[in-house]
Amino acid sequence: MSQFDKLLQHIRALDKNMRFEELQKVLEHYGYTMSGPASGRSHKSFRKNGKATITIPQHNPIKRAYVEEVKAIVESEENDDENA
């Protein structure tokens, strides 16, 4: 099992020790791009054409609600891949 697969497994299990960088890696894998203010803000937005924007605070560990949002994105992306 690859490291990325293990990362997805942690997201599916709603691991309470997820780090911002891990969620960033997964979102970027699915084509989301990160943007945010140059300074003074701790939140980063992830955007992808045709998809809703997700904003995540750049704190560690990440709260469960944000992991749930990324889990929903992963499931949606996997369903899109299966239906393509």
C-alpha positions in Angstrom: 0.0 0.0 0.0 1.4 3.4 -1.0 1.8 6.3 1.4 -0.9 8.1 -0.5 -3.3 5.2 -0.1 -2.5 5.2 3.6 -3.3 8.9 3.7 -6.6 8.3 2.1 -7.3 5.5 4.6 -6.7 8.0 7.5 -9.1 10.5 5.9 -11.8 7.9 5.4 -11.4 6.9 9.1 -11.7 10.6 10.0 -8.4 10.5 11.9 -8.3 13.2 14.5 -4.5 13.7 14.0 -4.6 14.9 10.4 -2.3 17.7 9.5 -3.0 20.6 7.1 -0.2 19.5 4.8 -1.7 16.1 4.4 -5.1 17.5 3.4 -3.3 19.9 1.1 -1.5 17.0 -0.6 -4.8 15.1 -1.2 -6.7 18.1 -2.5 -3.8 19.0 -4.9 -3.8 15.4 -6.1 -7.4 15.8 -7.2 -6.6 19.0 -9.0 -7.5 21.7 -6.4 -5.2 24.7 -6.2 -4.4 26.5 -3.0 -4.7 30.2 -2.6 -4.8 32.5 0.4 -3.8 35.9 1.6 -0.2 36.8 1.5 0.1 37.3 5.2 -1.8 37.6 8.5 -4.4 34.9 7.8 -4.3 31.3 8.8 -7.0 30.0 6.4 -6.2 28.7 2.9 -8.8 28.2 0.1 -8.7 25.3 -2.3 -10.4 25.8 -5.7 -11.2 23.6 -8.7 -13.2 24.5 -11.7 -16.8 23.3 -11.4 -16.4 22.4 -7.7 -17.2 24.2 -4.5 -14.4 26.1 -2.8 -13.2 24.6 0.5 -11.4 26.7 3.1 -9.2 25.1 5.7 -7.4 26.7 8.6 -3.6 26.2 8.5 -3.5 24.7 12.0 -2.4 21.3 13.3 -4.1 19.0 14.0 -7.1 19.8 11.8 -10.6 19.7 13.3 -12.8 16.8 12.3 -15.2 18.9 10.4 -12.6 19.8 7.8 -11.4 16.2 7.5 -15.1 15.3 6.8 -15.2 17.9 4.1 -12.1 16.5 2.4 -13.5 13.0 2.8 -16.6 14.0 0.9 -14.4 15.5 -1.8 -12.4 12.3 -2.1 -15.5 10.2 -2.3 -17.0 12.6 -5.0 -13.8 12.5 -7.0 -13.6 8.7 -6.9 -17.3 8.5 -8.0 -16.6 10.9 -10.9 -13.6 8.7 -11.9 -15.8 5.5 -11.8 -18.5 7.2 -13.9 -16.1 8.6 -16.5 
